[in-house]
Amino acid sequence: MSGHPALRWILVMAAGSLAACNTMPSSSSGPASARGTSPHVAASEPTPEPSAAPVVMADARDCPTTLPRRSGPPGEARDAFFGWGASFGNGKLWVGGLWPHGVIAVGPGFVDHDCRVRMKIGWWREVDGRLRITGRRLDGPAPPLRSDVPAGYGPTGFQSSGVIFPTEGCWEITGSVHRTALTFVTFVIKRRTSSSG
């Protein structure tokens, strides 16, 4: 990489940002009862500091993760639903592109300047209506998951979404359209970078 100083600078900055997320001072985020589900949270709210105990990959074994299935909704969804082959559903709603073993292990490209993990998640709707996404951390205190469900996808079929996990840990996510809901659990962790010479 000696011939690409700009690329080296970008990699160093990304690694530094992720390292800063992992070395922030810790504090308690309040009682467990503050972990309830909530809809989209305004962007102006302050970002919380990480929980007192650092999250490590070994914690994933205590998280009841939802495993992806090798098949998604029938019909046109096979071609139109991103993540069809790694999805989970209940016959009316599906979530696609689930990570192997239910563990989202991300590098610096998925971590924003406030140390939150950002992901795009695809959904498939057989029920008519607007998708709403909520989430809560199961293994420790944390603010609720934030979500963005953009308009323009129609009342059924594929729906793109963006979610922001404010902390690492075990997360329960629920997508709902009117009275139909689908809940899945995933473990979120930032891959740690190792420094070498």
Secondary structure, DSSP 8 states (H G I E B T S, - for coil): -TT-HHHHHHHHHHHHHHHHHHSS-------GGGG---S---TTS------SS---GGGGGGS-----BS--SSTTHHHHSTTGGGBEE-SSEEEE---GGGEEEE-GGGB-TTS-EEEEEEEEESS-S--EEEEEESSS-----EEE--S-S-SSEEEEEEEEESSSEEEEEEEEETTEEEEEEEEEEE-------
